[in-house]
Amino acid sequence: MSGGNGVDVAFDAAGAGPAITSALASLVPGGRVVVVAIHERPMEFLPTQLVMAETDITGTLAYLPDDFDAVIKAMSEGVYDTTGWVDEVPLNGVVDAIHSLRGGVGAKILVKFA
């Protein structure tokens, strides 16, 4: 989309190492990767990418509890099309869903109470 020119800023919202490494590769010299995802696994990358292109990586925690409440409410009301990236599970399926996510299967879960 940048016509091969790269981007000034890339965001990692995936929480997976390849998201960071591909974000770094997409930057213009002096660009920045902003990590907003929570990573549960370590990752490897070559710091030389940072040095040679004078890029940097920063992290931020940008959500307040009210933000989560509003998004969860909107999702439960069908405001967002979550097809393909959110699995709905009943309350009694939460533990299995969390194990699946930690095992690398799935992306997000929406717990249905009714």
N, C-alpha and C positions, 0 to 999 in steps of 0.2 A: 504494500500500500504506500510505502514511502518512495517508490520508484528506485529502490536500491540505495537511497541516501541514508537510511537509518532513522532512528527516532531519538528525541532528546531525553525522554523519560519512558521507562517501561515498568509496569507493575506486576508483581507476582502475587496473584490471588489464589493460586492453585495449591500451594503447600507441598510442591514436589520439586526435587532438585533440578530436573530437566527444564522446568519453567524458568528458573534463575539463569541457567547456562544459556538457554535460547534468548532470554531477555538481554543478557550481556552481549551476545552476538548481534543483536538488532540495534545496538546503540550507535550514535554518532560519537566521535571523539569528544570526551568531556561529558558524556551522558550519564544518566543515573538510573539505577534499578531501585525501586521502592518495594520492599517486602511487606505486604500487609497480611499475608497468610501465616497460619501457624504450622510449622513443620514438626513432624513427630520423628523423622528419621534424619540422620546426618547425611550430608552430601559431599561430593568431591568436586572441586573446580580448580582451575589453574589460575592462581592470582596474577600471573603475568598478563592476563587479559585486562586486568584493572590498570596495571602499570603502563603498558604500551599504549593504551587508548586514553589514559588519564580519566578513567571512569570511576564511579563509586557505587557502593551498595549501602542503602540505609533501610532501617526498619521503622515502622510506625504502628501504633495501636490506635485506630481512628474511630472506634465505635463505643458508644455509651449504651448502657442497658436499655434505655428507651428506644434506641435505634433497632436493637435486636427484636424488641417487642413489636415494633411497627412492621418490620419485615415479616416476622413470623405470622402476624395477623393477616397481612396482605397475601401471603402464600396460602394460608389456610382458607382464605376467601376466593382463591383462584385468580387473583389479580395478575400473577406472573405465570407464564407458561413454563412449567418446570420439566417438561418432557425431555428425557434423556440425561438430565443432570441431578434430579432429585428423586429418590425412591421414597414412597410412602410406606410406613410401617405402623402396625397397631402398637399400642403401648406395651403389650406383652412381647413384642419383637425387638425392642430397643437394644437389649444386650447383644443379640445376634447381629443386629445391624452395625453396632459399634465394632464388634469383632471383624465383620466384613470390611468396614472402612479401614481399620488398622491393618488388615491383610492386603490392602491395595485394591479392593473391589468396591466400586461405587464412588460417588463424589460427595453427595449430601443426603441427609435423611430428613423427612418430615414426619413427625410422630402424630398419628391420628388418634384422638381420644374417643371418638364416637364412631 
